[in-house]
């Protein structure tokens, strides 16, 4: 590319002039950098470095306006940003000697090579060759959905097929939500389809291909690949063949299993009578019942066997994006209790103590207890099936409330109900510590040194000790928390005062935890320092001759951060006295379209909308003749008046009724308030011609 010459290269000069100037705070550092940089010789033009964005042969040009060329010096400082012309060419001026880097920024998914060009500018003969970038391709974004869900299976292999040649261009797999992307895809016509081995027992697809065309931008198919469903199986230990599993849920169409038919006479569903089973599976010799192509969603599995009591009596399951083989989740009789204890993040709690106690009122004083293993699971052997048990779990810094089970099985993890939160209240003495967010949680009291511990549920809490308050989010045991009294500054401004000068009688009152008042300065600023966190109402007083968007603001989130309020003036008031209804107009600003106001007879208060400011001229429009049709407002609250000098009177008469004879004019005398008001001559109507 040629060196920059600011005189002949007018188009480039115009392009450079369109660049937005840096903000004023950045000008000084930029000037210092320019002065410190090694410059080209005095009187020399900048060196022009540039090239083209090259496209694959026959490819449609992209929107070059979405790309930018950036020039960096050897210290990594950005020196210049340039657009790309519609033909793909670019050029940047280099004013400094030394090593430079030219980079091309483009939307995500656009694949460019190389990533940058390293340029050594030593004199006017530098940058004599084109520094081209190659736009090699774009990205294809899409997704795979499991039927019944909005997400799809992770790690599903996919292939990108060239529709013209039938060849496989690329392979990829879905992410955790079933989304996929193919990158560096040249323009062309493609098909995305699953890349699974034939006969490998993979899930069946309801939609197994997506056609997509890539032209000059990233592509996204309007549809998704859809998996029909997955296999679900559940077993009964020590039962074998003949047990029945009834599947309840919302999506029945497409599930492959035996229709329920008429259930066994002794079958009693634990679910409400309104719920009907979708289908039924009968266990084979291995004691497992199987369902095929179950769509994603929530289901309930109810077991039945005429010779055994099966526990639990129901099992809630969720089909997501993979086969769900649950193993022997049902047990004959109820002599074994299984479960798992996890922490707040779902991780297993090893060493948690689990104790099963006889129901209250039982004559037995024995209890069955154990500790969880490394996987958080426990297994308790019960001598006989009981109607109910009380479960108590203990673990350091966590609180598990007693739980009761009637089914002798835990189908879900046991999680802690509260967590120990410890800290220190600074300079507040012995006081109770409470949660304002959960008043039912038992309060704790600080020690003499201010330390405290309280058990809180997971989630957001606002802790208070005396006048100290702090918002925290509890997700597990917490230590090192500090509570101290904090005060917040509330600042604000009044915007839109006429002429930039606010009335002297303006003041703001903040009411809530405490009440304080501050005046408003002439430029509209006010400040209320030293406010306690909490909920407040800010009220503006004074300025009665101005119009306001609102005189009251609710402050619901005053915490430990400064707060800024804003009261807005919408105009100023004036008073109009008129002898009759009329329409007023005024121009809110020079060259602006006039605003209009209708006023009724008598005295009317009006509001003249911003940006109108006094002095301001009002113009009146009326069907009557006014003594004066303009009035000037010198200041807010001025009064003006308009009165009619003459009224419009319309007369209509039937010629024969007023005594007129054919061909003779008639004179009418008009009086007002008993005094002559004028004379009118009425001409007779023209005679119609007889045929």
N, C-alpha and C positions, 0 to 999 in steps of 0.2 A: 504494500500500500504506500502511496506517496506521503511525503512529509506534510504536516499541517501548514497551510498558508491561509491566514485569517482573512486576507483581502480577496483573492479569487474564489475561495471555497465559501461562497455566500450561504449555500444551503446548510453546510455543516455549522457555520456560525449561527444561523437561525436555530438549528437544533440545540446548540449549546445554550443559547439564550433562553430556551424554554425550560431549562432545568430550574427547579425551585431553589431559591436562596436558602442557605442554612439558617436556622433560628439565630437570633442575636446572641444568645449565650454561647453559641458554638463558634462565632466568627473569630474571636480572639485566639482560641487554640488553633484554629485552621490557619490564621495568618502567621502565628508563631511557627507552625510546622512548615509552611511555605518558605518563610524566611530562613529557617534552619536547614532546609533541604539543599543539596548541591544542585545549582541551577545550570541550565545551558548558557552558553556565552551570551553576553549582552547583545541585544539587537537581533538575535536569532529567533526564528519562529519555533513553536513547539514541534516535536517529532510526532508524526501521525502513525500510529500502529493500528492495524486492522486486518480484516479478512472477511470471510463469509461463513454463514451457517449452511453446511452442505447437507442435502437430503438424499435418500435413496433414489435411484433412477426412477422417474415416473411418479414419484410421490407428490401428493398435494401439499402445498406450502401451509405451515401452521400459522397461527395468529402470532406474529412476531412481537406484537405489543405486550404479550405476556412474558417476554424475556428481557433481560437487562445484561449489559456488559459492564463489568466492574474492574477497575484498575487499582492495584495495591502496590505500594512501594516495598522496598526490601525489609522495612521494619513492620510490615503487615498493616500499615495504615491505608484506609480507603482514600484514594486520591481523585477518582472520577467515576461517574456512572453515566452510561450512554444507552440510548435506545438502538434498536436494530431496524434498518430500513425495510420497506416491503419486499425488496428483492433479496433479503437475507444478508446484506452487507452491513458492516459496522466499522467504526473508527473511533479511536480515543486519542486525545492529545497528551503527550508526555512532556512535562516541563522540567523534569529533573534527570540528571545523569544517575546511572546505577542499575541495579537489578529490579525488575518489576514483574508482577504476576497479573495476567489477564484471565478473569474467570467469567463464565457465562451462567447466570442464574435462570432457571426455568421451572415450571410447575412440577410438583412431585409426579413421578411416573415417566417423565420425558427422559430418555436415555441419551446422554451426550458424551462424546469422546473427542479429545481428551478432557480431563477434568479442568485443566488450565494450561496456559502457555507461560513459560518463563522467558522474559525478554530482557536483554542487556542493552540499555540505551547509553551510548558513550558520546555520540555526535550526531550531526544531521544525516549521516548515512546509515544510521541504525534503522531497523524495522523495514527493510527493503522487500521482504517476502510476506505473503499473505499468511496470517495466523488463523487457520480455519478450524471450525468445530463441526463435527459430524453428528447430526441428529439421527440416531440409528433406529429408534423405535419408541413405542409408548407402552402403557400398562393396560391390562384388562382386569377390572375389578368385578367380582361376583360373589355368589354365596350358594351354599347348599342348605336346604331346610329339611328337617324331619317333619313328615306329615303330622299336623296338629300342633306344631311349635313354630316359632319364628327364628329359631336358630337351627344349626345342623351339626353333624358329627365332626369331631376334630380328627386331624391326621388322615383324612380321606384322600387317597391318591387320585389325582386328576391329570388328564392329558389335554394338550392343546394341539388340534389337528388342523392342518392346512386343507381347506375344503376343495381347493383346485387339484392339488396333487395327492391328497389323502395321506400325506406323510405326517408323522408325529414331530411337531416343532419343539415342544417343551413339556416338562412334567413338573408338577408341584402338588402340594397337599393343603387341606383346609387348616385354619387356625382353631383356637378353642371354641369359637362361636360359629364355626362352619363357613367362615369367609375365606376367599382365596384371591390371589393376585398373580398374574403372569406379567413379567417385566421384559423390557427390551424386545417388544413385539413389533416387527416392521409392518407397514401398511399392508392390508390384505383381508381376506375373508377366512374366518376360522370357525371351528366347532370345539366347545369345551365339553368333555364327557368323562365319566369315571374311568379310572385306569386300574381295573381290578382283574385278577386272573379268572379265566373261565372255569366254572364249576368249582370255585373255591368256597362256596357257601356264604358269599357276601350278601348283604341286604339287597332286596329288590328295589328298583326305582320306579316311581310313578312318572317322573320326567327325567330322562337320562341323557339329554343333550341340549346345549345352548349354542345357537348360531350368533356370531357377533362379527361385525365389520370394523376394522381399524382403518381410519383415514388419516387425519392430521391432528388427533388429540387422543387422550385416554378414552377407553371404551368401557361401558358398563351395561351388561344385558338387562333388559327390563324384567326378566323372570329369574327364577332360581331353579337349580336342580332339586328334585324332591324325592326323598326316600320314603317308600310306602310305610315302613314300620320295622320293628325288630322282634326277635324271638324272646319270649318270656317263659321262664320255667321256675317251678317251686316244688320242693320235695317234702315228704313226710318220713321221718326216720322210723325204722323198725315197723313199718306198716306194709310196704310192698304195693301190690296191685290192688285196684278197686276203690281207692279214695277219690273223692270228687272235689274239684276246685272250681268255684264259681267266680267269674270275672265281672266286676261292676265298673262302669265308667261312662264317659260321655260319647266317645267315638266307637261305634260298633261296626260301621261299614268297612269291609276289607279284612277284618280279623279272621284268621283261619282257625276254626275250632268247632267242636260239636255244639249245636244249638241246645239251649237249656232244656227244652221240653218240659215235661211234668216232673218236678223234683220228687225226691224220696219223701214218703209220708211223714217221716220223722225229722226232716230237714227244717230247721228254724233259723231264718236269717237274722243276724244281730242288727241289720241295717233297717232304716224306716221302711214301712210297707210300700211306700211310693217308689222305691228304688227296685228296678228289675235287673237281673243278671243279663249281660250281653251274650255270654256263651259259657260253655263248660268244658273242662278237660278232665280226663280220668287217668290216674297214675298207672304206669306200667309196672313190670316186675321190679324195676329199679326204684319204685316209689316216687317217681317224678312225673308231674303233669306239665304239658307243654302247650304254648300258644304261639302262633306264627303271624308275622306282619301286624304287630300291635302298634298303632300310631303313638306318637309321643303324647304324654299327658299324665294326669293323675288317675289312679285306679285303686280299687279295693279288691282284695282276694279273700274269699270266704271258704274255708275248708269244711268237709263233712265226710264222716265214715260211720256206718251204722254200728260198728263194734268198738269204737274208741271215742273217748272225749279228746278232741284236738284243741290244743292251745298254741298260739292265741286264736281267738274265734274269728279274727279278721286281720288283715295285713294291708296297710296302705303302701302303695308303691308308686314310683314315678318313672315312667319310661322316657329316657332322654335321647341319646344318640348312639346307643350301642345295645347289643343283646343283653338282657337282664336275666342272668342265671343265678337264682338266689340260693340254690342248694336246699338243704333240709331246714327250712324256716319254721315248719310246723312240727309239733311233737305230740305223740300220743300220751295221754294222761298229763298230769301237771306236776311232776316230781322234780323238774329241773328249771331253775330260773337263770336266764342269761341276760347279760347287759353290757354296756360300755359307758365309762365315765370319761368325759372330755372337758377341756378347758374352754375359755371364751372364744378361742380361735378355731375350735374344732379339733385341736390336737389331743391325742390320748394323754390321760393323766395316769402315770404309773405310781403305784403305792397309795392310791386313794382307799380309804377304809370304808367298806360297804357292810352295813349291818341290817339284817332283817329281824324285826321284832314281832312277837305274837300280837294279834289285835288286842286292843284295850278290853279288859274284862276277862281275858283268858286266864285259866288257872295255871297254865305253864309259865314258868319264869325264864325258860331257856331262850336263847337267841342264836341265830346262825349268822356268822360274819366271816369276811375274807378281805384280802387286799387285791386291787387290780394289778394285772401284769403289765409288761412293757407296752402292750398295745392298748391298755386301758380297759381291757375286758375282764369280766368276772363271771364265775360260774358257781352257783350256790345249789347244793344238793339238799332238797327238802325231804324229810322223812315221810311226809304225806301231803296231799293237796289241801290247802286251806282256802277259806272263802276270801280272805284278804290279808295283806301284809303291809306293815309300815316299813318304808325304806329310809334309811338315814345314811348319808354319805358325808364324811369329814375329810378335809384337805387343808393344808396350811394356807392362810390368807384368802380363803374362799369360803362362802357360806352356802350350803345346800339346805333348803327347807325340806322338812320331812315330806315324803311322797308316798302315796298309797296306790297299790295295784291290786286289781281283782282277777287279772288274767294269768298271773304267774309267768308273765313274759314281758320284756321290754323291747318293743320294736323300734324305739328311737333312742338316741344317745341321752344320757343323763348329764345335764349341764348345770354349772353353778348359778345360783340366783342372785348373789351379791358378791362384791369384792371389797377387800380391806383397803381403805384409802387413809394414808397417814401423812401428817405434816406438822406445821407449827404456825400458831397465830401470834404475830409480832406486836408486842406492846399493848395487849388487850386484856391481860389478867386472866382469871378463871371465868370462862364464859361457855355457854353451850354452842356447839357447832351443828347447824341444821342445813338441810337441803331445801331451798325454796322451790325447786322443781318437783320434789317428791315429799310433800309434808308428812306422809304416812310413815316415812323412814324414821326409825328411832334416832333421836339426837345423841350426840356425844359431847362430853365436857372436856375442856382443855385442862392439862395439868398445870402446876405452878409455873413451870418453865414455858408454857404455851403449847406444848406438844399435844397432839390429839390423834385419834384413829376412829374412823367411822366406816360402817359397811354400807355400800351403795350399789344399786342396780346398774347394769350397763347402760350407757347413753349419756345424754347431756344433763348436767346438774349445775345449779348455782348455789355455791356454798356461802353461808353467812355466819360470821362470828362477830357479835356486836355490830359495829358499823362497817366492818370489813366484809367485802363481797368479792367473789371470784367465780368465773364460769369455767368449768372443766368438762372434759369428755372422758368418761370411764369406759375402758375396754378390758380391764384386768386389774390386778393389784397395783397400787400406786404408792410411792413414797416421795418424800422431799417436797411436799406441797407447802407453799408459803401463802398465808393470809395476812394482809395488812390493809389498813384503811387507805383508800385511794380517792382522790378527787379529780374531777375532770373539768376542763375549760370548755365553755360553750361560746362560740363566736358566731357572728352573723352579719348580715347586711340588708339594707333596704334598697331595692333596685327600682329605678324608673322615676325618681323624684324630678319634677319639672326643673329644667335648667341645671340638673345635677345638684341642687341644693334642697335638702330635706328640711321640713318644718322643725322649729326648735322645741316643740312640745312633744315630740315622739319619744316614747320609752317602751321597753320590753320587760315583761314580768314573766319569770319562770317559776311555775308552781308544781310541786311534787314532793319528793323527800324533804325538801326545804323550799322556801320562797325567797326569791331575790329579784331586784329590779335594777335595770341599767338604762341610762339615756342613750339616744341615738345621735351620733355626731352629724354635722352638716353634710358630710359626704356619704351618710347612710350606714356607717359601721357601728357595731355595738359588741360588747364583750361581757360575759358573766363567768368569771373564774371561780374555782373552788367548789364545784357541784359534786354531790355524791352520786354514784351510779344509780340508775333507776329509771322510772317512767315519769315524764314531765309533760306539762302543757305550757307552751310559749304563747303569750298574749301581747298584741301590739296596741298601745293606747296613743291618742293624739292624732294629728293629721286628718282632722274631720273634713277638710275641704278637698281631700284627695279620694280617689276611688281605689279599692284594694281587691286583689285576687282573693285574699283571706286574711283576717286579722288574728287567726289562731292556728297554731301548728302543734301536732302531737309528736312528742319525742318518746318513742317506745323502746329504743335500743341504746340509751345512754350507758355506756360501759366504761372501760378504762382508756378509751381513745377520744381525742378531741372531736367535738361535734360542731358542724357549721349549719346555721339556719338561714333561710332567705324569705323575706317578705317582699312582695312585688306590687308596685303601683301600676294600676291599669289605666289611669287617666286622672283628670281633675274635675271638680264640680263647678257648676255655675247655675244661676237662677234666671229664668226667663218669664216675663209677664207679657201676656198677649191678649188683645181684644177679641181674638177668635182663633180657631184651630189653624195651624200653619205648619210648614215644613222648613227646618233649618238645615243648612249645609255648611261644611267647613273642610279645609284641606289639612289633614294631619301632618303632612310634611311637604316640602317643596317638590312639585311635580307629581305628587301622589293623587290617586283618585279620590274625589271628595267623599266624605262620610255624610250621611243624612240622619236627622233626628226629627220625629214628629212630636209636636207639643200641643197640648190642649189649651183651650181658653182659660185664662187665669194665670196663676203663678205656678211654675213647674221647675223642679230640680232636675238637672240633666248632668250626665257624665260624658266628658269628651275624651275619647279613647287615646291612649298613647299610640304613636310618639308625639301627638299634638301637645304643644306647650304655649303658655301665654308669652307675649301678646298674641291674640288669635282673633280673626275676623269671622263673624257669623253672618250668613246671608239668608234672608227669609224669602220664601216663595208662597204666594197666596193668590186666590182668584180675585181678591179685592185689592184696591190700590192702597198701599201703605204710606204712611207719613215718611218713613225711612225704611228701606229694605236691608240695611246692613247695620251691624253694631260690633264694637270691638271689646274683647275681654282683655283687660290689662293684667289680671292676676287671678289665681284660684279663688272661687267664692264670689266673683263679681256678679252683679245683677244687671240685666239689660231688659228693654221693653220694646214691643212692637205694637203699633195701633193703626187701624184702618182710617185712611183719609176719605175714601169713597167706597161705596159698596156696589157690586154688580147687581142690576135688577133686570130681569127678563120679563117682557110683556107678550102675551098672546091673546088675540081677540077674534071673535066670530063677527065678521063685518055686518051682516044684517042685524045682529043683536045689539049693536051700538048705534043704531039709527042711521046708518049710511044708506044713501039712495044711489041708484045706478049712475055711475059716472062721476059722482061728487066725492072729493076728499073729505076726510073726517079729522078734526083736530082734537087731541087728547091733552089735557092739562094734568101734570103730575105734581102732587103736593107731598111734603114730608114734614111731620110734626106741625101741621097746620100752615106751613109756609110753602110758597111756590118752589118747585124743584125742577121745572122744565116743561117744554111743550114738544109734542110729537105729532106729526102729520101722517095719517095712514092713507095710503092710496087704495082705491077700490080694486077688488080682484078683477082680472081680465075676464071678459065674457067668453063663454064657450061658443064656438061656431056651430049653428044648426046645419044639419046635412041638407 
